[in-house]
Amino acid sequence: AWKKLDAKLGCPETIEGYELKDVAEVDKPYLDDFKKAALETGMRPNQVKAMYDFYKSRQDQITEAFNAQVEKDKEEIRSEWGDDYSKNEELMKRGVTVLGLSEDLLTNIEVSIGTKAFMELGKRLGEAISEDTAKGLGGGATKSEKISSIAFFDEVMAQGTNI
């Protein structure tokens, strides 16, 4: 009886009955699950569209706010690093690259900790692997002088700055 009532109210029989346009790429993997939940709860296509439009609008607002914060963070870093910005940016890129993480994972880390902290972390990592940072990398040691891994990392961490 409920299925007949749902059908008369315009509920589709399958998830293909829910047509959503302008679906963001990030949403596509979850869209079928969203449609399945809508079908199971008897939502009409216009209700599903309204819910998705609300979600998309909210996501657009969040993205806009995030992008504004990213620009603010970058300006702060440019101001703090001053004339050393290009050098520090290169160190940051090296530091982030050495992690060997995917672009998506790096983006998730940046979103989680903020762009400024991410850039400072990358710079610190870049400094840690820089050729002139620690004895073990040629920074003050003779070529024949050996350094243990533990001593190397202790030295690197002692020279780092807090972020």
C-alpha positions in Angstrom: 0.0 0.0 0.0 2.8 2.4 0.8 4.6 1.6 -2.5 1.3 2.5 -4.3 1.0 5.7 -2.4 4.7 6.6 -3.0 4.2 5.9 -6.7 1.1 8.2 -6.8 3.1 10.9 -5.0 5.8 10.7 -7.7 8.5 8.5 -6.0 10.4 6.6 -8.6 10.7 2.8 -8.5 14.5 2.9 -9.0 17.3 5.3 -8.3 17.5 6.2 -12.0 14.3 8.2 -11.3 16.3 10.8 -9.4 18.0 13.1 -11.9 20.5 15.5 -10.5 22.3 17.9 -12.7 25.6 19.8 -12.0 26.8 17.1 -9.7 30.3 17.9 -8.4 33.0 15.3 -9.3 33.7 14.7 -5.6 30.0 13.7 -5.1 29.7 11.1 -7.9 31.0 8.2 -5.9 28.5 8.8 -3.2 25.5 9.8 -5.4 24.1 6.3 -5.9 24.2 5.7 -2.1 22.4 9.0 -1.6 19.8 8.0 -4.2 19.3 4.6 -2.6 18.7 6.3 0.8 16.2 8.6 -0.8 14.4 5.7 -2.5 14.3 3.7 0.8 12.8 6.7 2.6 10.2 7.4 -0.1 11.5 10.8 -1.1 10.1 12.4 -4.2 12.5 13.6 -7.0 11.8 17.3 -6.2 12.7 16.6 -2.5 15.9 14.9 -3.5 16.8 17.8 -5.8 16.1 20.3 -3.1 18.3 18.4 -0.6 21.1 18.1 -3.1 20.9 21.8 -4.1 21.1 22.7 -0.4 24.1 20.4 0.1 25.9 21.8 -3.0 25.2 25.4 -2.0 26.7 24.7 1.5 29.7 23.0 0.0 30.3 26.0 -2.3 30.2 28.3 0.7 32.7 26.1 2.6 35.0 26.0 -0.4 34.8 29.7 -0.8 35.7 30.3 2.8 38.5 27.8 2.6 40.0 29.4 -0.5 39.9 32.8 1.2 41.7 31.4 4.3 44.3 29.8 2.0 45.0 33.2 0.4 45.2 34.8 3.8 47.6 32.1 5.0 49.8 32.6 1.9 50.0 36.3 2.4 51.0 35.8 6.0 53.8 33.4 4.9 54.9 35.8 2.2 55.1 38.6 4.8 56.9 36.4 7.4 59.4 34.9 4.9 60.0 38.2 3.1 63.0 38.2 0.8 63.5 34.5 1.6 60.1 33.5 0.2 61.4 31.9 -3.0 64.1 29.9 -1.2 61.7 28.8 1.6 59.1 27.9 -0.9 61.6 25.6 -2.7 62.5 24.1 0.7 58.9 23.5 1.4 58.3 21.8 -2.0 61.3 19.5 -1.3 60.1 18.7 2.2 56.6 17.8 1.0 58.0 15.8 -1.9 60.2 13.7 0.3 57.1 12.4 2.1 56.1 10.5 -1.0 52.4 11.0 -0.4 49.8 11.3 -3.1 48.5 14.7 -4.1 45.1 13.9 -2.6 46.6 12.9 0.8 48.8 16.1 0.8 45.7 18.2 0.1 43.8 16.4 3.0 46.7 17.2 5.3 46.7 20.9 4.2 43.0 21.1 4.7 43.3 19.5 8.2 46.1 21.7 9.5 45.7 24.8 7.4 47.8 26.2 4.6 50.2 28.3 6.8 51.0 25.3 9.1 51.3 23.0 6.0 53.8 25.4 4.4 55.8 25.8 7.6 55.9 22.0 8.0 57.1 21.5 4.5 59.8 24.1 5.0 60.9 22.5 8.2 61.1 19.1 6.4 62.9 20.7 3.5 65.4 22.2 5.9 65.9 18.9 7.6 66.9 17.2 4.4 68.9 20.1 3.1 72.6 19.4 2.3 73.8 22.0 4.9 71.6 21.1 7.8 73.2 18.3 9.6 76.7 16.7 9.9 75.3 13.6 8.3 74.4 15.5 5.2 77.7 17.3 4.9 76.9 20.3 7.1 80.0 20.6 9.2 81.3 17.1 9.1 84.3 15.8 7.1 83.4 13.4 4.3 84.9 10.5 6.2 83.1 11.4 9.5 80.3 9.0 10.2 77.1 9.8 12.1 74.5 7.3 13.4 70.9 7.6 12.2 69.8 8.4 15.7 72.4 11.1 16.1 71.5 12.5 12.7 67.7 12.7 13.5 68.5 14.1 17.0 70.6 16.8 15.3 68.0 17.6 12.7 65.1 17.8 15.2 67.2 20.0 17.5 67.9 22.5 14.7 64.3 22.6 13.6 61.9 25.4 14.5 58.5 25.0 16.1 55.5 25.4 13.9 
